[in-house]
Amino acid sequence: MKTHHQMNQYLEELNQHLFALGESERGKIITHLKENILNVLTLNPTLTAKDLLHSLGSAKQLSNAYLISKGLAPAKMTEGRSTLKIFTIFLLTCISLIILGVSFLIHKFSPFINLDSQKGKVSFFGDSLIFTSPPNANNLGQATSQSTQFNGEQLLDLNSIDSVLIQFDSGHFSVSQSDTSKITWKCELKNETDSANTIPTITKEIKSFHLDFNEIAGTICQLQIPRGLHFSLTGNSGSVTLSKIQFHAYVEMENGEVEWENDPNRDYKFLLNITNGQIDQFESSDKADSYKVEIKLENGSIIHK
């Protein structure tokens, strides 16, 4: 059968690129992937094996993404792809299989991928892969051979600056209130090879302050934002924790999880939107002094701590 031939050819190539793994682990990966491909094709008879395999990317790209998630060196890339882009391909591959298969069974998205912001794990076809971990406040100042810390702060003139805009590609961000007019960031990379750059790009405009973490792969940061500002955090994939904030907040991601911790002495107006995923119950206020919290996710969850 042509479908099986195309699939087996792809899986054989994938198996060859995963040579750095043990035979047992390679067999497990190939078996799980094969089962899921067949399930998706069964649930969607109009989908061809060729189109589905194309959506996964090449066998080499997929194998490199898996090896990187295991902390292993990938095969040398000849297409100039960065580690961050490979991880994005890996995550989107999982999402593609989820959407194609599960959407034919239920209306509400129920992911194969489970982003665990506490343990820093992503589940892929039953395997738990470590991708990032929330920062430990006790460890941020202690550099080790396996991690790199980078901190920074900026005094803001709150008479002229009214917004803080932050961009990232992937990572974990814990956001809380600053007791001063300084914005601070305490960040960590678990693996020194995750990124050659550990300095976010800083840009100041007339009324806004910008931090760009796009070139820092898999960063884990604690952010403190001055009270009363408009805060914006936009990225591709990751997890965000908002804890007892006293400023307006906007968060937008393609894939991930946002965890909210309420300040019982403050009122919030929530505008929450997810295309595929789940949202916990939130009590929204229409009071004039409420802080506006807007969260948009394509895939993921918004949970109440």
C-alpha positions as CSV (number, residue, x, y, z in Angstrom):
1,M,0.0,0.0,0.0
2,K,1.4,3.4,-1.0
3,T,0.4,5.0,2.4
4,H,2.4,2.4,4.3
5,H,5.4,2.6,1.9
6,Q,5.6,6.4,2.4
7,M,5.2,6.2,6.1
8,N,7.7,3.3,6.5
9,Q,10.2,5.1,4.4
10,Y,9.9,8.3,6.5
11,L,10.2,6.3,9.8
12,E,13.2,4.4,8.5
13,E,15.0,7.6,7.8
14,L,14.0,9.0,11.2
15,N,15.3,5.9,12.8
16,Q,18.7,6.4,11.1
17,H,18.9,10.0,12.2
18,L,18.2,8.9,15.8
19,F,21.4,6.8,16.0
20,A,22.6,8.7,19.1
21,L,19.8,7.0,21.1
22,G,19.7,3.4,22.2
23,E,18.0,0.8,20.1
24,S,15.1,0.4,22.6
25,E,14.4,4.1,22.8
26,R,14.5,4.5,19.1
27,G,12.0,1.6,18.7
28,K,9.7,3.2,21.2
29,I,9.7,6.6,19.4
30,I,9.1,5.0,16.0
31,T,6.3,2.8,17.3
32,H,4.5,5.6,19.0
33,L,4.8,7.9,16.0
34,K,3.6,5.2,13.6
35,E,0.6,4.5,15.8
36,N,-0.4,8.2,15.9
37,I,0.1,8.7,12.1
38,L,-2.2,5.7,11.4
39,N,-4.8,7.0,13.9
40,V,-4.8,10.4,12.3
41,L,-5.1,9.0,8.8
42,T,-8.0,6.7,9.9
43,L,-9.9,9.5,11.5
44,N,-9.5,11.7,8.5
45,P,-9.9,9.7,5.3
46,T,-9.4,12.8,3.1
47,L,-5.9,13.4,4.4
48,T,-3.1,11.8,2.4
49,A,0.0,10.3,4.0
50,K,2.1,12.6,1.8
51,D,0.4,15.7,3.2
52,L,0.6,14.5,6.8
53,L,4.3,13.6,6.6
54,H,5.0,16.9,4.9
55,S,3.4,18.7,7.9
56,L,5.8,17.0,10.2
57,G,8.9,18.4,8.4
58,S,11.7,16.3,7.2
59,A,12.8,13.2,9.2
60,K,16.1,15.0,9.9
61,Q,14.4,18.1,11.3
62,L,12.1,16.0,13.5
63,S,15.0,13.8,14.8
64,N,17.1,16.9,15.5
65,A,14.3,18.4,17.5
66,Y,13.9,15.3,19.6
67,L,17.7,15.0,20.2
68,I,17.8,18.6,21.3
69,S,15.0,18.1,23.7
70,K,17.0,15.2,25.2
71,G,20.1,17.4,25.6
72,L,22.0,15.6,22.8
73,A,23.8,17.1,19.9
74,P,21.8,17.0,16.7
75,A,23.1,16.1,13.3
76,K,24.9,19.0,11.6
77,M,22.3,21.2,9.9
78,T,23.0,22.4,6.4
79,E,20.0,24.7,6.2
80,G,21.1,27.3,8.8
81,R,18.3,26.4,11.2
82,S,18.8,27.5,14.8
83,T,18.2,25.4,17.9
84,L,15.2,27.6,18.7
85,K,13.6,27.2,15.3
86,I,14.1,23.4,15.5
87,F,12.3,23.3,18.8
88,T,9.5,25.3,17.3
89,I,9.2,22.8,14.5
90,F,9.1,20.0,17.0
91,L,6.4,21.6,19.0
92,L,4.3,22.5,16.0
93,T,4.7,18.9,14.7
94,C,3.0,17.7,17.9
95,I,0.3,20.3,17.6
96,S,-0.3,19.3,14.0
97,L,-1.0,15.7,14.9
98,I,-3.2,16.8,17.8
99,I,-5.4,19.1,15.7
100,L,-5.7,16.7,12.7
101,G,-6.7,13.8,14.9
102,V,-8.6,15.0,17.9
103,S,-10.8,17.5,16.1
104,F,-12.6,14.7,14.4
105,L,-13.5,13.1,17.8
106,I,-14.5,16.0,20.0
107,H,-15.2,19.7,19.7
108,K,-13.2,20.8,22.6
109,F,-9.4,20.5,22.2
110,S,-7.8,17.9,24.4
111,P,-4.0,17.9,23.8
112,F,-1.5,15.1,23.3
113,I,0.9,17.8,24.5
114,N,0.8,18.5,28.2
115,L,2.8,21.6,29.2
116,D,3.7,21.3,32.8
117,S,4.9,24.6,34.0
118,Q,5.8,23.3,37.5
119,K,8.0,20.4,36.3
120,G,9.0,21.8,33.0
121,K,7.9,18.9,30.9
122,V,6.2,18.4,27.6
123,S,4.6,15.1,26.8
124,F,5.0,13.8,23.3
125,F,3.2,10.5,22.4
126,G,3.5,9.4,26.0
127,D,7.2,10.4,26.5
128,S,8.0,13.2,28.9
129,L,10.6,15.5,27.6
130,I,12.3,18.2,29.8
131,F,12.2,21.5,27.9
132,T,12.4,24.1,30.6
133,S,11.9,24.7,34.3
134,P,10.6,27.6,36.3
135,P,13.3,29.6,38.0
136,N,14.3,28.8,41.6
137,A,14.8,32.1,43.4
138,N,17.4,30.5,45.6
139,N,19.5,29.4,42.6
140,L,19.4,32.5,40.3
141,G,22.5,34.0,41.7
142,Q,24.5,30.7,41.6
143,A,26.2,30.0,38.3
144,T,27.0,26.4,37.5
145,S,28.6,24.6,34.6
146,Q,25.1,23.6,33.4
147,S,23.4,27.0,33.6
148,T,24.0,30.6,32.8
149,Q,22.4,33.5,34.7
150,F,21.9,37.0,33.4
151,N,20.2,39.8,35.3
152,G,19.4,43.4,34.5
153,E,17.4,46.4,35.6
154,Q,16.2,49.7,34.2
155,L,15.0,52.8,36.1
156,L,11.9,54.0,34.3
157,D,10.6,57.6,34.4
158,L,7.0,56.9,35.1
159,N,6.1,60.4,34.2
160,S,6.9,59.7,30.6
161,I,6.9,55.8,30.2
162,D,3.5,54.2,30.4
163,S,4.1,50.8,28.9
164,V,6.6,47.9,29.0
165,L,6.7,45.6,25.9
166,I,8.5,42.2,26.0
167,Q,8.9,39.8,23.1
168,F,10.2,36.2,23.2
169,D,10.2,33.0,21.2
170,S,10.2,30.3,23.8
171,G,10.6,30.1,27.6
172,H,9.1,30.6,31.0
173,F,8.3,34.0,32.5
174,S,7.2,34.7,36.1
175,V,5.8,38.2,36.3
176,S,5.2,40.1,39.6
177,Q,5.0,43.6,41.1
178,S,8.0,45.8,41.5
179,D,8.1,47.9,44.7
180,T,10.1,50.6,42.9
181,S,10.0,52.4,39.5
182,K,12.6,49.9,38.2
183,I,11.9,47.0,35.8
184,T,14.1,44.0,36.7
185,W,14.8,40.7,35.1
186,K,16.6,37.7,36.6
187,C,17.1,35.1,34.0
188,E,18.6,31.7,33.6
189,L,19.5,29.3,30.8
190,K,19.7,25.7,32.0
191,N,22.2,24.7,29.4
192,E,25.0,27.1,28.3
193,T,24.7,25.9,24.7
194,D,21.0,26.9,24.5
195,S,21.9,30.3,23.2
196,A,25.1,32.1,22.3
197,N,23.4,35.4,23.3
198,T,22.4,36.2,26.9
199,I,21.6,39.9,26.5
200,P,18.1,40.9,25.6
201,T,17.8,43.8,23.1
202,I,16.7,47.0,24.9
203,T,14.8,49.7,23.0
204,K,13.4,52.9,24.4
205,E,10.7,54.9,22.6
206,I,8.9,58.1,23.7
207,K,6.4,56.4,26.0
208,S,7.5,52.7,26.0
209,F,10.3,50.4,27.1
210,H,11.0,47.3,25.0
211,L,12.8,44.1,25.9
212,D,13.4,41.5,23.2
213,F,14.4,37.9,24.2
214,N,13.8,36.4,20.7
215,E,17.4,35.5,20.3
216,I,17.8,33.8,23.7
217,A,16.5,30.3,23.3
218,G,14.5,28.7,26.2
219,T,15.1,31.5,28.7
220,I,13.6,31.3,32.2
221,C,13.0,34.7,33.8
222,Q,11.6,36.4,36.8
223,L,10.2,39.8,35.8
224,Q,9.2,42.7,38.1
225,I,7.1,45.4,36.6
226,P,6.4,48.8,38.2
227,R,2.9,49.5,39.4
228,G,0.3,51.2,37.1
229,L,1.9,50.5,33.7
230,H,0.6,48.7,30.7
231,F,2.5,45.5,30.4
232,S,2.7,43.4,27.2
233,L,4.3,39.9,26.8
234,T,4.1,38.2,23.4
235,G,5.8,35.0,22.3
236,N,5.5,31.8,20.4
237,S,5.6,28.9,22.9
238,G,6.1,28.7,26.6
239,S,4.6,29.3,30.0
240,V,3.8,32.5,31.9
241,T,2.9,33.1,35.5
242,L,1.2,36.4,36.6
243,S,1.3,36.8,40.3
244,K,-0.6,39.5,42.2
245,I,0.1,42.2,39.6
246,Q,-0.9,45.8,39.9
247,F,-0.8,46.9,36.3
248,H,-2.7,46.3,33.1
249,A,-1.4,43.1,31.3
250,Y,-1.6,41.7,27.8
251,V,-0.2,38.2,27.1
252,E,-0.3,36.5,23.7
253,M,1.2,33.1,22.7
254,E,0.7,30.5,20.0
255,N,1.2,27.5,22.4
256,G,1.5,27.3,26.1
257,E,0.0,27.9,29.5
258,V,-0.8,31.0,31.5
259,E,-1.1,30.7,35.3
260,W,-2.8,33.4,37.2
261,E,-2.5,34.3,40.9
262,N,-5.0,36.8,42.2
263,D,-4.3,39.7,44.6
264,P,-7.4,39.6,46.8
265,N,-7.1,43.4,47.5
266,R,-7.3,44.3,43.8
267,D,-10.0,44.1,41.1
268,Y,-9.4,42.8,37.6
269,K,-11.3,42.8,34.4
270,F,-10.5,39.6,32.4
271,L,-10.6,39.3,28.6
272,L,-9.6,35.6,28.0
273,N,-9.5,33.9,24.7
274,I,-8.3,30.4,23.6
275,T,-8.8,28.9,20.2
276,N,-8.0,25.3,21.3
277,G,-7.8,24.6,25.0
278,Q,-9.3,25.3,28.4
279,I,-9.9,28.3,30.7
280,D,-10.6,28.1,34.4
281,Q,-13.3,30.1,36.1
282,F,-12.3,33.8,36.6
283,E,-14.3,36.5,38.4
284,S,-14.2,39.7,36.4
285,S,-14.9,43.2,37.6
286,D,-16.3,46.2,35.8
287,K,-15.1,48.7,38.3
288,A,-13.4,51.8,37.0
289,D,-10.2,51.1,38.9
290,S,-9.9,47.5,37.8
291,Y,-6.7,46.3,36.1
292,K,-7.4,45.0,32.6
293,V,-5.9,41.5,32.0
294,E,-6.1,40.3,28.4
295,I,-4.8,36.8,27.5
296,K,-4.9,35.3,24.0
297,L,-3.7,31.7,23.2
298,E,-4.0,29.6,20.1
299,N,-3.4,26.3,21.9
300,G,-3.0,25.8,25.6
301,S,-4.7,26.7,28.9
302,I,-5.3,29.6,31.3
303,I,-5.5,28.4,34.9
304,H,-6.2,29.9,38.2
305,K,-3.6,29.2,40.9
